[in-house]
Amino acid sequence: MTTLEKNWREQQIEQHLKQQYGEQFLSLPRAGSEKTLRSTILSLLGKSMHAANFESLDYQFLDPQTIAVETLDHQTTVQMQAEVVLLRGKLRHMEDFYTFLDFLQEHASYYELRGCDILRVDEGPGKPDSTPLELPGLQMSCMINWFLLRQGTL
């Protein structure tokens, strides 16, 4: 395939994406892996938090799912990566949680929040989660979708 043909094909794909899904798909990352995307999420989280709070935060990624949104040809696939991000912290992390959510909302062309819960959690079985000197435990779970273009089929 010549460069001219390749450029024409990319223009056709972008035009199809624009018609099908709108402007947000034109700025999608052209490659990536789950590991890369997870590190991006953690990077965003770290940028939105105070460093000491980020270091004391416990996080997990749960239930990763990759969904083919649209197959344009046999060489390019639009994918949606859906994953639950589970964050555990203390009351002092609450402001950081909300800052992180605001950041994701500001970058909605890449990330889509599908629901978040913030819960107060017990620290141990049969034990209250706080004493007068301790801060209560918090747990935030968010379903985050992100989109990317990937070369090749699923």
C-alpha positions in Angstrom: 0.0 0.0 0.0 1.4 3.4 -1.0 1.6 6.3 1.4 -1.2 8.1 -0.6 -3.5 5.0 -0.2 -2.7 4.8 3.5 -3.5 8.4 4.0 -6.7 8.1 2.1 -7.7 5.1 4.1 -7.0 6.9 7.4 -9.1 9.9 6.2 -12.0 7.5 5.4 -11.7 5.9 8.8 -11.7 9.3 10.6 -14.6 10.5 8.5 -16.6 7.4 9.4 -15.8 7.8 13.1 -16.8 11.5 13.0 -20.1 10.6 11.4 -20.8 7.7 13.6 -19.6 9.0 17.0 -18.8 12.6 16.8 -15.6 14.7 17.3 -14.4 12.9 20.4 -13.2 9.9 18.5 -10.8 12.0 16.3 -8.5 12.6 19.3 -8.3 9.0 20.4 -5.0 7.4 21.3 -3.8 5.3 18.3 -2.3 2.5 20.4 -2.1 1.3 23.9 -2.3 -1.6 26.2 -4.2 -2.2 29.4 -1.0 -1.6 31.4 -0.4 1.7 29.6 -4.0 2.8 30.2 -3.8 1.8 33.9 -0.6 3.8 34.3 -2.3 6.8 32.7 -5.2 6.5 35.2 -2.7 6.3 38.1 -0.8 9.2 36.7 -4.0 11.3 36.5 -4.8 10.2 40.0 -1.3 11.2 41.3 -1.5 14.6 39.6 -4.8 15.3 41.2 -3.7 14.4 44.7 -1.3 15.6 47.3 1.8 13.4 47.1 1.6 12.2 50.7 -2.1 11.2 50.2 -1.3 9.4 47.0 1.4 7.3 48.6 -1.0 6.2 51.4 -3.8 5.3 49.0 -4.6 1.7 48.2 -5.9 1.1 44.7 -6.9 -1.9 42.6 -8.2 -2.5 39.1 -11.1 -4.9 38.9 -13.1 -6.6 36.1 -11.3 -5.4 33.0 -13.3 -5.7 29.9 -12.4 -4.8 26.3 -15.3 -4.2 24.0 -15.2 -3.7 20.2 -17.3 -0.6 19.6 -16.9 -0.5 15.8 -14.9 -2.5 13.3 -14.2 -0.2 10.4 -12.1 -2.7 8.3 -9.9 -5.6 9.0 -7.0 -3.3 10.1 -8.5 -0.8 12.5 -10.8 -1.4 15.5 -12.3 1.1 17.9 -12.1 -0.3 21.4 -13.7 0.7 24.6 -11.8 -0.5 27.7 -14.0 -0.7 30.8 -12.6 -1.2 34.2 -13.5 -0.6 37.8 -11.0 1.4 39.8 -11.2 0.7 43.5 -9.6 3.3 45.8 -9.3 2.9 49.5 -8.2 5.7 51.8 -9.1 7.8 54.8 -11.3 10.8 55.3 -8.4 13.0 54.3 -8.5 11.5 50.8 -12.1 12.7 50.2 -11.0 16.0 48.6 -8.5 14.1 46.4 -11.2 11.7 45.3 -13.4 14.5 44.1 -10.5 16.3 42.4 -9.7 13.1 40.5 -13.4 12.8 39.4 -13.4 16.5 38.3 -10.2 15.8 36.3 -11.8 12.8 34.5 -14.9 14.9 33.7 -12.8 17.6 32.2 -11.2 15.0 29.9 -14.4 13.4 29.0 -13.4 12.8 25.3 -11.0 10.1 26.6 -12.7 8.9 29.8 -16.3 8.2 30.6 -17.4 7.7 34.2 -20.1 5.0 34.4 -20.9 5.5 38.1 -19.0 6.0 41.3 -19.7 5.1 44.9 -17.9 6.5 47.9 -18.5 4.5 51.1 -17.4 4.7 54.7 -15.8 1.3 55.6 -15.1 -0.5 58.8 -11.4 -1.0 59.6 -11.9 -4.5 61.1 -14.5 -7.1 61.9 -16.6 -6.1 64.9 -14.5 -2.9 65.4 -15.8 0.6 64.7 -14.0 2.2 61.8 -12.8 5.2 63.8 -11.9 6.3 67.3 -11.6 9.9 68.4 -8.0 10.0 67.1 -8.5 8.0 63.9 -10.0 9.1 60.6 -12.8 6.9 59.2 -11.9 4.7 56.3 -13.3 5.5 52.8 -13.7 3.4 49.7 -14.4 4.8 46.3 -15.2 2.5 43.3 -15.7 3.9 39.8 -16.4 2.2 36.5 -14.3 4.1 34.0 -14.5 3.6 30.3 -11.8 4.8 28.0 -11.5 4.6 24.2 -8.6 3.9 21.8 -8.0 3.0 18.2 -6.1 -0.2 17.8 -4.5 -1.6 14.7 -5.7 -5.1 13.9 -8.8 -7.0 14.8 -9.8 -8.4 18.2 
